[in-house]
Amino acid sequence: MLATEKNRLGLLVILSSPSGAGKSTLAKRLMAWDETLRFSVSATTRSPRPGEVDGKDYYFVAEDDFKKWVTDGEMLEHAQVFGNYYGSPKPPVEAAIQEGRDVLFDIDWQGAQQIGKSALRHHVLSIFILPPSIPELRRRLETRAQDDVDVITKRMEKSWDEISHWDGYDYVLVNDDLDKTEDRLKTIIAAERLKAAQQPHLLDHVRALQSQFEELS
């Protein structure tokens, strides 16, 4: 039985980078390239904002429930941010992997490390996106006009902490050209999907080949 999208296992694709390196744009392009690729839906203890839908934007849960999930090992990664907890529930990701669907994670190096140590680590594909230079990183933050000067300064201060963990990833790409970086990401994902470990049905196929060979003997 040859490998197809239906009989392979899904990948857990992690994208990390400092703010302004192009990660969010690349993630959107990847999902436009392959409509089966979906972002992991995080759980949070904060209240829903206007227009947010439970189960689509986030899983909104009580703090006690969130902490129980963590204790029971039902969270792939989690963190506390500004007094609220955020994390990635494991069951939906496990289901996606078994169904051959890839799940995209837009998380920092700490979340990537937690997932890399989880029970699903064998399905992880981690990719770090580097900017071509620090001046270019600041220019991108300024030209996207989403943040004021103070926020940009804080993002720049945090950027080196993110960049310093580049060597903990499977692949590292310098995003000096958005189109070329997109093509490289597609190549990486396409190749990782074909790894033997992601194709459990290959064993049955090889056994069938062996039986056919023996019949000819």
N, C-alpha and C positions, 0 to 999 in steps of 0.2 A: 504494500500500500504506500503510494508516494505521498510526500508531505504536501498538505494543502492548508489553507487558512483554517479549515474546520477540524483538522486532526492534530494540530500542534498545540502546545501550551502557550498561554499568554505571557507577555513580558511585563515586568514592572519597571517602567522607564522613568528614571529620575533625571530631571534637569535642574542644575544649580548654577548660580552666577552672582556676581555683585549687581546691584541695581544699575541699569543703564547699559548692560552688556548685550542686550537683545534677546534675553531668554523668553520673555512673554510673547514677543513677535514671532519668534521661531516656533514656540509651542502652538500658536494659532495656525501657522503655516503647516505644521505637521498634521494637525487635525483636519485642515482643508484637503491635504494630500490623501489622508486615509480617514474616512468618516467613521470607521469602527474604533478609532483611537479616542479614548475619553479621559477627561481629568478625573482623578480620584476625588470623591466628595468627602470633605473633612467634617469631623464632628466638632462642635464648639459649645461652650457653656454660656456664651453671651446671648443676649436677646436678638431675635430677628430684626433686621432693619426693614423699612418700608419696601415692599416689592419682593423681598427674599422668600423663597419657597423651601419648606422643609423637605429634605431628601434630594433636592436639586442643587441649591446653592450651598447648603450645609445640612448636617443632621444636628438639629438643635436639641440638646439634652441637658438635664439637670446635673449639677456638679457632682452629686453623690453617685449618679449613674455613670458619669464619665470616669470617676475615680475607681468605680467597681470594674469597669471595662479594663482599665489599666492593670488593676490587681489581678484580674482573671486572664491577663495576657491577650486581650481582644483588641489591643491597639498596636499598630505597627510602629508608630512614632507619636510623640506628643510633647507639648511644651506649654508653658504658661506665659501669656503675653498681655501686659497691661491689666493683670488681675483676672483674666479669663483663660480657660484652657482650650487648646486646639489640638487636634490629632487625627490620625488616619485609621478608621476602623478596619480590622483585618478581614472579617467575613465577606464583605462585598468584593474585596480584592482577590481573595481565595477563589470565590465563585468565578470571577472573570478569568483568572488564570486557567482554571479547569475547562472553561468554555472556549479557550483560545483567543480571548480578547485582551489586548494590551491596555494597560492603565498608565496614565501619565501623571507624574508628581512634580509639581513646581515647589520645591522645598530647599531649605538651606543645608549647609554641610552637617549640622547637628542631626537634623531629621534623616538625612541620607545615611549617617553612621548608624542610627538606630535601626533603620530598615535593613541595612547591610548586615546586621547581627540578628535579624529576626528569623523566624522559621521559613520565610519565603525568600531568603537571601539568594538561593540558587537560581531564582528567576529575575534577579535584579540586573538592570542595565543602567549604569550611572554615567552621566555625561556632564562635564563642567565646561561652561562657556567663559572664556577669557576675553577681555577687551584688547584691542591692539595697543593701547597706551593709556596711561592715567589721564593725560590731558583730553584725549578723545572720550574717555568715560565721562568726565565732567561736562564736556561739550554736549554729549547726548542727553545727559540729565537736564541741562539747561534748555536745550532746544525743544524737548518734548513738552515743556511748559506745564508740567503737572504739579510742581512743588515750588515753594518759596525758597529764598536763599538759605534760610536756617535749616530747612529740611534737606536741601541738597548737600549742605555742609555735613550734616549728620550721616547721610548716605555715603558720602565720600570717606568719612572717618571709619565707617563700618566696612567699606569695600575691601581694605587690605586684610581684615580678619577673614573675610570670605575667600579671597584669593589665596591666602596662605594654606588653604586646605585642598588645593587643586590636585595634589598627588594622591588623594584618597579615592579617585574616581577611575572607572574603567577606561574612559576616553576623555580627552581634553582638546577642545577646539578653540582656536583664536578667531573671533568673529570680526575679521577685517573686511569682509564682504558678505553681506547678508544672504545673497543668492547662493554663493559658493558654500557657505556654512549650512544652509538649508539642504543643499545637495549631499553634503557629507553626512548630515544627520540621517537622511533617508537611506543612504548606503549602509550606515552602521546598523540601523534598525532592521533593514532587509536581511543583512548578513546574520545578525543575532537571532532572528526568527528561524533560521535554518540550522542552528547548532543542534547537534545530536541530542543534547539534553532537553531541548525544547520539542523534540519529536518522539514521544513515547511509542508511537505506532511503528517506528522503524524496526523495532525488534521483531514484530509480527511479520513485517515485510521480508526481513532477512531470513526468518524461519521458513517462509513460503518459498523463497528462492532456493533454500537448502533442500526442501522437499522436492522441488522441481528438478534440481540437479541430480538428486539421488535416483529419481525416476528414470533419468536418462542413462544412468550407470548400468 
